[in-house]
Amino acid sequence: MMKLLLTDSGVRNASILAALVDLLGKPVAEATALCIPTAGYGGPYAEPGGPWRFISGQAPGPMTGLGWKSVGVLELTALPGIEKERWTSWVREADALLVNGGDALYLAHWMRESGLADLLPALPDTVYVGISAGSMALTPRVGERYLDWRPPTGDDTALGLVDFSLFPHLGGPGTTLADAEQWAAGLSGPAYATDAQTAVMVTDGRVEVVSEGHWKLFTPTPPGRNR
């Protein structure tokens, strides 16, 4: 399985940047990246400026603008029309995949449709860096709260490449700790609520929170026991 850096709002502080460099095994300036803007087109609040800001490095959370050796764009909705061997070679040659926020279920859908979801587990040396929905797409479920774009299945199931869910932007409007607790109560597995200064790092199945801000882990209550 690839190395994961599941950020809330991008590489916002020195601790998250240090984690990224550690996962890469070399400085950012020596690493190549592909950015995936797809999630920015999904959901009711999508607008074309969002993907542009992500790709161009103009978004508030640094991703493409970190000083990479090179950055390319991988738009998942285009991949079904491209020879598979061609685009998979681009992915395999990249040191990092930078995955935009937006709508997590729209992103998970196109990861499946494009074939990228099947490829990710076979990339042990690649670093996946998600931002918000780009991180949530790898989780088992996003919760009813995030069912803005409804997938063909009609439910809140994402890719399940990790065994925990994510509640991003903790502390913002409508994303208080109480909101996060209510969201987590509707899930059956562990869940992290994270703020802009926090990321969850996964390497070899080991989960570590990297934070200069606030976060909380919610764990499911065993049957027959009160919270």
DRENDO-1510 file (C-alpha; in Angstrom, 1 decimal, always signed):
<recs>
REC; n; res; u; v; w
REC; 1; MET; +0.0; +0.0; +0.0 .
REC; 2; MET; +1.2; +3.5; -0.8 .
REC; 3; LYS; +2.2; +6.0; +1.9 .
REC; 4; LEU; -0.6; +8.4; +2.9 .
REC; 5; LEU; -0.6; +11.9; +4.2 .
REC; 6; LEU; -4.2; +12.8; +4.7 .
REC; 7; THR; -4.3; +16.5; +5.4 .
REC; 8; ASP; -7.3; +18.6; +6.4 .
REC; 9; SER; -6.3; +21.8; +4.5 .
REC; 10; GLY; -3.0; +21.1; +2.8 .
REC; 11; VAL; +0.6; +21.4; +4.0 .
REC; 12; ARG; -0.1; +24.3; +6.4 .
REC; 13; ASN; +2.9; +24.0; +8.9 .
REC; 14; ALA; +6.4; +22.8; +9.4 .
REC; 15; SER; +5.3; +19.5; +11.1 .
REC; 16; ILE; +3.2; +18.4; +8.1 .
REC; 17; LEU; +5.9; +19.5; +5.7 .
REC; 18; ALA; +8.5; +17.4; +7.6 .
REC; 19; ALA; +6.2; +14.4; +7.5 .
REC; 20; LEU; +5.9; +14.8; +3.7 .
REC; 21; VAL; +9.6; +15.0; +3.3 .
REC; 22; ASP; +10.0; +11.9; +5.5 .
REC; 23; LEU; +7.5; +10.0; +3.4 .
REC; 24; LEU; +9.2; +11.0; +0.2 .
REC; 25; GLY; +12.6; +10.1; +1.4 .
REC; 26; LYS; +14.1; +13.2; -0.3 .
REC; 27; PRO; +13.5; +17.0; -0.5 .
REC; 28; VAL; +10.4; +18.2; -2.2 .
REC; 29; ALA; +12.6; +20.0; -4.7 .
REC; 30; GLU; +13.9; +16.6; -5.9 .
REC; 31; ALA; +10.5; +14.9; -6.2 .
REC; 32; THR; +7.9; +14.8; -9.0 .
REC; 33; ALA; +4.2; +15.1; -8.4 .
REC; 34; LEU; +0.9; +14.7; -10.2 .
REC; 35; CYS; -2.1; +16.8; -9.0 .
REC; 36; ILE; -5.6; +15.4; -9.3 .
REC; 37; PRO; -8.2; +18.2; -9.4 .
REC; 38; THR; -11.3; +16.0; -10.0 .
REC; 39; ALA; -13.0; +16.3; -6.6 .
REC; 40; GLY; -13.3; +20.1; -7.1 .
REC; 41; TYR; -15.8; +19.6; -9.9 .
REC; 42; GLY; -18.3; +17.5; -7.7 .
REC; 43; GLY; -21.0; +18.6; -5.3 .
REC; 44; PRO; -23.4; +21.6; -5.3 .
REC; 45; TYR; -20.8; +24.2; -4.4 .
REC; 46; ALA; -18.3; +23.4; -7.2 .
REC; 47; GLU; -17.1; +26.2; -9.5 .
REC; 48; PRO; -14.3; +26.2; -12.1 .
REC; 49; GLY; -12.1; +28.6; -10.1 .
REC; 50; GLY; -11.6; +25.9; -7.4 .
REC; 51; PRO; -9.7; +23.4; -9.6 .
REC; 52; TRP; -7.7; +26.2; -11.1 .
REC; 53; ARG; -6.6; +27.6; -7.8 .
REC; 54; PHE; -5.6; +24.0; -6.7 .
REC; 55; ILE; -3.6; +23.3; -9.9 .
REC; 56; SER; -1.9; +26.8; -10.0 .
REC; 57; GLY; -0.9; +26.8; -6.4 .
REC; 58; GLN; -3.2; +29.7; -5.6 .
REC; 59; ALA; -5.3; +27.8; -3.0 .
REC; 60; PRO; -4.9; +28.6; +0.7 .
REC; 61; GLY; -3.4; +25.2; +1.5 .
REC; 62; PRO; -0.1; +24.7; -0.2 .
REC; 63; MET; +0.1; +21.6; -2.4 .
REC; 64; THR; +1.3; +22.2; -5.9 .
REC; 65; GLY; +3.3; +25.3; -4.8 .
REC; 66; LEU; +5.7; +23.5; -2.5 .
REC; 67; GLY; +8.6; +23.7; -4.9 .
REC; 68; TRP; +8.4; +20.3; -6.6 .
REC; 69; LYS; +10.9; +19.3; -9.3 .
REC; 70; SER; +7.9; +19.0; -11.6 .
REC; 71; VAL; +4.1; +19.0; -11.4 .
REC; 72; GLY; +1.6; +17.5; -13.8 .
REC; 73; VAL; -2.2; +17.3; -13.9 .
REC; 74; LEU; -4.1; +14.0; -13.9 .
REC; 75; GLU; -7.8; +14.5; -14.5 .
REC; 76; LEU; -9.6; +11.3; -13.6 .
REC; 77; THR; -12.6; +11.9; -15.8 .
REC; 78; ALA; -10.3; +11.9; -18.8 .
REC; 79; LEU; -8.6; +8.6; -18.1 .
REC; 80; PRO; -11.3; +6.2; -19.5 .
REC; 81; GLY; -10.5; +7.6; -22.9 .
REC; 82; ILE; -6.7; +7.2; -22.6 .
REC; 83; GLU; -4.7; +4.0; -23.2 .
REC; 84; LYS; -4.4; +2.5; -19.7 .
REC; 85; GLU; -0.7; +1.6; -20.0 .
REC; 86; ARG; +0.0; +5.2; -20.9 .
REC; 87; TRP; -1.6; +6.9; -17.9 .
REC; 88; THR; -0.6; +4.2; -15.4 .
REC; 89; SER; +3.0; +4.8; -16.4 .
REC; 90; TRP; +2.6; +8.5; -15.5 .
REC; 91; VAL; +1.3; +7.5; -12.1 .
REC; 92; ARG; +4.0; +5.0; -11.4 .
REC; 93; GLU; +6.7; +7.4; -12.3 .
REC; 94; ALA; +5.4; +10.1; -9.9 .
REC; 95; ASP; +6.8; +10.4; -6.4 .
REC; 96; ALA; +3.6; +11.9; -5.1 .
REC; 97; LEU; -0.1; +12.3; -5.9 .
REC; 98; LEU; -1.6; +15.6; -4.7 .
REC; 99; VAL; -5.4; +15.1; -4.5 .
REC; 100; ASN; -7.7; +18.1; -4.4 .
REC; 101; GLY; -10.7; +18.7; -2.0 .
REC; 102; GLY; -14.3; +19.1; -3.1 .
REC; 103; ASP; -16.7; +16.2; -3.0 .
REC; 104; ALA; -15.3; +13.0; -1.6 .
REC; 105; LEU; -17.9; +10.6; -3.1 .
REC; 106; TYR; -17.6; +12.2; -6.5 .
REC; 107; LEU; -13.8; +11.6; -6.3 .
REC; 108; ALA; -14.2; +8.0; -5.0 .
REC; 109; HIS; -16.5; +7.3; -7.9 .
REC; 110; TRP; -14.1; +8.5; -10.5 .
REC; 111; MET; -11.2; +6.8; -8.8 .
REC; 112; ARG; -13.1; +3.5; -9.4 .
REC; 113; GLU; -14.3; +4.4; -12.9 .
REC; 114; SER; -10.9; +5.4; -14.0 .
REC; 115; GLY; -9.1; +2.4; -12.6 .
REC; 116; LEU; -6.9; +4.5; -10.2 .
REC; 117; ALA; -8.5; +2.9; -7.1 .
REC; 118; ASP; -7.3; -0.5; -8.2 .
REC; 119; LEU; -3.8; +0.9; -8.9 .
REC; 120; LEU; -3.2; +2.7; -5.6 .
REC; 121; PRO; -2.5; -0.5; -3.4 .
REC; 122; ALA; +0.2; -1.4; -5.9 .
REC; 123; LEU; +2.2; +1.8; -5.4 .
REC; 124; PRO; +4.2; +1.2; -2.2 .
REC; 125; ASP; +6.8; +4.0; -2.9 .
REC; 126; THR; +4.3; +6.7; -3.9 .
REC; 127; VAL; +3.1; +9.3; -1.4 .
REC; 128; TYR; -0.6; +10.1; -1.6 .
REC; 129; VAL; -1.3; +13.6; -0.2 .
REC; 130; GLY; -5.0; +14.4; +0.1 .
REC; 131; ILE; -6.6; +17.6; +1.1 .
REC; 132; SER; -10.1; +17.5; +2.8 .
REC; 133; ALA; -12.3; +15.4; +0.4 .
REC; 134; GLY; -9.1; +14.1; -1.3 .
REC; 135; SER; -8.3; +12.5; +2.1 .
REC; 136; MET; -11.9; +11.4; +2.9 .
REC; 137; ALA; -12.2; +9.5; -0.4 .
REC; 138; LEU; -9.9; +6.8; +1.0 .
REC; 139; THR; -12.0; +6.1; +4.0 .
REC; 140; PRO; -14.7; +3.5; +4.5 .
REC; 141; ARG; -17.6; +6.0; +4.9 .
REC; 142; VAL; -18.0; +9.8; +4.8 .
REC; 143; GLY; -21.2; +9.9; +6.8 .
REC; 144; GLU; -24.7; +11.1; +5.8 .
REC; 145; ARG; -23.5; +14.7; +6.4 .
REC; 146; TYR; -21.3; +14.5; +3.2 .
REC; 147; LEU; -23.9; +13.0; +0.8 .
REC; 148; ASP; -24.0; +16.1; -1.4 .
REC; 149; TRP; -23.2; +14.3; -4.7 .
REC; 150; ARG; -25.0; +10.9; -4.5 .
REC; 151; PRO; -23.1; +8.0; -6.1 .
REC; 152; PRO; -24.8; +5.2; -8.1 .
REC; 153; THR; -24.9; +3.1; -4.9 .
REC; 154; GLY; -26.9; +5.9; -3.2 .
REC; 155; ASP; -25.0; +5.5; +0.1 .
REC; 156; ASP; -22.0; +7.2; +1.8 .
REC; 157; THR; -19.5; +4.4; +1.1 .
REC; 158; ALA; -16.0; +5.6; -0.1 .
REC; 159; LEU; -13.0; +3.4; -1.1 .
REC; 160; GLY; -12.1; +1.9; +2.3 .
REC; 161; LEU; -8.4; +1.9; +1.8 .
REC; 162; VAL; -8.0; +3.0; +5.4 .
REC; 163; ASP; -10.1; +1.8; +8.4 .
REC; 164; PHE; -11.1; +5.2; +9.8 .
REC; 165; SER; -13.3; +8.1; +8.7 .
REC; 166; LEU; -12.4; +11.8; +8.6 .
REC; 167; PHE; -14.3; +14.9; +9.7 .
REC; 168; PRO; -12.4; +17.9; +8.2 .
REC; 169; HIS; -12.2; +21.6; +9.1 .
REC; 170; LEU; -12.9; +21.2; +12.8 .
REC; 171; GLY; -13.7; +24.5; +14.5 .
REC; 172; GLY; -15.1; +26.1; +11.4 .
REC; 173; PRO; -18.8; +27.2; +10.9 .
REC; 174; GLY; -21.0; +24.1; +11.4 .
REC; 175; THR; -18.0; +22.0; +12.3 .
REC; 176; THR; -17.8; +22.2; +16.0 .
REC; 177; LEU; -16.6; +19.4; +18.2 .
REC; 178; ALA; -20.3; +18.7; +19.0 .
REC; 179; ASP; -21.0; +18.5; +15.2 .
REC; 180; ALA; -18.1; +16.1; +14.8 .
REC; 181; GLU; -19.4; +13.9; +17.7 .
REC; 182; GLN; -22.9; +13.7; +16.2 .
REC; 183; TRP; -21.4; +12.8; +12.8 .
REC; 184; ALA; -19.1; +10.1; +14.3 .
REC; 185; ALA; -22.1; +8.6; +16.2 .
REC; 186; GLY; -23.6; +7.6; +12.8 .
REC; 187; LEU; -20.5; +5.6; +11.8 .
REC; 188; SER; -19.5; +2.1; +12.9 .
REC; 189; GLY; -15.7; +2.6; +13.0 .
REC; 190; PRO; -13.1; +4.9; +14.3 .
REC; 191; ALA; -13.1; +8.5; +13.1 .
REC; 192; TYR; -10.8; +11.5; +13.3 .
REC; 193; ALA; -11.9; +15.1; +13.5 .
REC; 194; THR; -9.1; +17.4; +12.3 .
REC; 195; ASP; -8.5; +21.1; +11.9 .
REC; 196; ALA; -6.4; +23.0; +9.3 .
REC; 197; GLN; -3.2; +22.4; +11.1 .
REC; 198; THR; -3.6; +18.6; +11.2 .
REC; 199; ALA; -2.9; +15.6; +9.0 .
REC; 200; VAL; -3.2; +11.8; +9.5 .
REC; 201; MET; -0.2; +9.9; +8.2 .
REC; 202; VAL; -0.4; +6.2; +7.4 .
REC; 203; THR; +2.7; +4.0; +6.7 .
REC; 204; ASP; +2.7; +0.2; +6.6 .
REC; 205; GLY; -0.6; +0.2; +8.3 .
REC; 206; ARG; +0.6; +2.4; +11.2 .
REC; 207; VAL; -1.5; +5.5; +11.8 .
REC; 208; GLU; +0.0; +8.7; +13.3 .
REC; 209; VAL; -1.5; +12.1; +13.7 .
REC; 210; VAL; +0.7; +15.1; +12.8 .
REC; 211; SER; -0.6; +18.3; +14.2 .
REC; 212; GLU; +0.1; +21.8; +15.4 .
REC; 213; GLY; -3.6; +22.3; +16.0 .
REC; 214; HIS; -6.6; +20.4; +17.3 .
REC; 215; TRP; -8.0; +17.0; +16.6 .
REC; 216; LYS; -10.0; +14.3; +18.2 .
REC; 217; LEU; -10.3; +10.5; +17.7 .
REC; 218; PHE; -13.8; +9.0; +18.1 .
REC; 219; THR; -14.0; +5.3; +18.7 .
REC; 220; PRO; -17.2; +3.2; +18.4 .
REC; 221; THR; -18.9; +2.3; +21.6 .
REC; 222; PRO; -19.1; -1.5; +22.1 .
REC; 223; PRO; -22.6; -3.0; +22.0 .
REC; 224; GLY; -24.4; -2.8; +25.3 .
REC; 225; ARG; -22.2; +0.0; +26.7 .
REC; 226; ASN; -23.1; +3.7; +27.0 .
REC; 227; ARG; -20.9; +6.4; +25.5 .
</recs>
